[in-house]
Amino acid sequence: MLIIAITPVECAIEQRGPLINITAGEHTILNGENCPGFYYSTSTGTYYESLELYFSEDGLIEIGDATYTSKITSGSTGFFGKKYRVFEDGLISENLISFGSRDLQRGNDYDLGNGYKLVLQGINNDSALLELQKDSLPVTSKSLNEGSKFNFTDKINGAEYVILEGTLKQVLDSKDPIVSLTSVNQYSTAPIKINVGDKYGNFEVTEVTGEKIEFKNRVPIRMSHGDYVTILENLIDFRVADNVYKVCSYNMTKDVIKSYQIKGTSLTVDRSDSSPDSCVWTADSFGMLYYDLENDFSTERLELNLDAEKDWIPKGGLVYESSPVRIPYQNPEMKDYGENAFDGGYSALGWDGEKYAWLGNEQGIVNILMDDDNDRRLYSGEEWDLGEGYTLKVDGIESDKVYLTVLRNNVAVHSSIISPGNSADLGTHTLLYKKTINGIEIPLFSVYVDKVLEGKENSGVALKYPLHFSESPLEIKLGKMFGALTVVETSPNIRLENENALNFGSNLEVTEEIHLGSFEKKTGGNLNVTFFPFMNKVEKVDSVLPTTTQWTIPVMSVEEYLLGN
């Protein structure tokens, strides 16, 4: 059985984790290395969170065989996908900003939330007077010299805790005084208290120490074909395949800010030895790459090959490849479609994590907007929004005759009368609208009219197997660049490579959507470099970054603000 871990959240971005086998005897550990919803530090390589699963039978986890662990290191931990500071055993506060940078100008206060704000009261040469306020009333103030560290505290649950700390990096004395703050750590003023015995959905807290917080499932977790199963509320769900014992793990977020850096599995190589190193990511190790759960296939592959002891990526060392897979039509009447590229089915592939149809060598690819076996009812006079300006309208129903029209921007482009069992564009039930794209005639939109639904007041039709291709192809030709890579092959696979040596760092743009990050760590004289692919997904970006002035002082990046280090 195949499952996918997911966290269901309104208006959130779905982040797919690894594919997991859930047959009897399987033992799996999910953490920040392989599952994007878990927090981990890209500066230290610390994986704070993990979920350990043991399947005693196919799709069955017995009581106590699912363990969520939040490890505590140097006063920090990860909890349900976010970074926290540990005040004391079981009392944790969310790390809202981790090692961020921002400017603070007089009259433009630093809003810390919950009524708190940091105010620049004035500047004297290279020193500044900062004041912490709550509901516009002073809590405490400090006079700081340029280059000095600071922290501000307040009472939380009767005890004094740090809610903001950092360094006063620079003081700019002018008509509108301004200071630059770096290494900023801000902690929530509403900490969470976790006690042994607390219930979190189907899990219960079993251990709280200075080293870890541990949960175990208090009821059995059962998974059957086609299920969508909650594992940890608000963190991870599993989606089970219909025909194999595998699942996909999904993670999401409930944050108001809709901005995400979704990472894949991190892979570490030893750069101290004399041998070359390589890393490979597929849909199994990078959840943003396309995976077809229904047909159990993926097509994308990202490969990194490094020469011995060189701190750059050699020519041809970074490869992105996608291999088309032939998919049969779900609509049985489409199997005799005459065009070669679409005869009996179409060639699908992933591109930057999205599903596309491959038109052939140097013909480009088109997005697959719709291809499912879900039933849909459409009543007389009703319109169905198909995307990209297309709609399907039921103009009328007479006995067993259905009058259907395809419209593009409210202009009719194709009409058909379907009488199931008598006549149709294709077979006896199918409406088919064709269009020529890049010299290839494609079945742009098709739908199977299953039956007529006769009613006393309003009649309708039952529709199945909607298939809709985009009419805007993405051009992929030899020599064309996407990010740092160049197209070197278009058939039988689409293959991109770097034509010049590349330096790796915190953000290397591989294609237009895929990025490659890395961080270094020295242990016992050895230099280890950890690489991880990621995609940036941003919604409502105006709500992400704080207001800044026109001064050229660094502000925190989206990643610093949302993820920290």
Secondary structure, DSSP 8 states (H G I E B T S, - for coil): -EEEB----TT---EEEEEEE-STT-EEEEETTT-TTS-B-TTT--B-EEEEEE-SBTTEE-TT-EEEEEEEETTEEEETTEEEEEEETTEEEEEEEEEEEEEEETTB-EEEETTEEEEEEEEETTEEEEEEEETTEEEEEEEEETT-EEEEEEEETTEEEEEEEEEEEEEE-SSS-EEEEEEEEEE-SS-EE--TT-EETTEEEEEE-SSEEEEEESS-EE--TT-EEEEETTTEEEEE-SSSSEEEEEE----SSEEEEEE---EEEESSSSS-EEEEE-TTT-TTS-EETTTTEE-EEEEEEE-TT-SSB-TT-EEEEE--EEEE-SSGGGTT--SGGGTTEEEEEEETTEEEEE-STTT-EEEEEEE----EEEETT-EEEEETTEEEEEEEEETTEEEEEEEETTEEEEEEEEBTTTB-SBTTTEEEEEEEETTEEEEEEEEEEEEEE--SS--EEEEEEEEEE-SS-B---TT-EETTEEEEE-SSSEEEE-SS-B---S-EE-SSSEEEEEEEEEETTEEEEEEEEEEEEEESGGGTS----SS------HHHHHT--
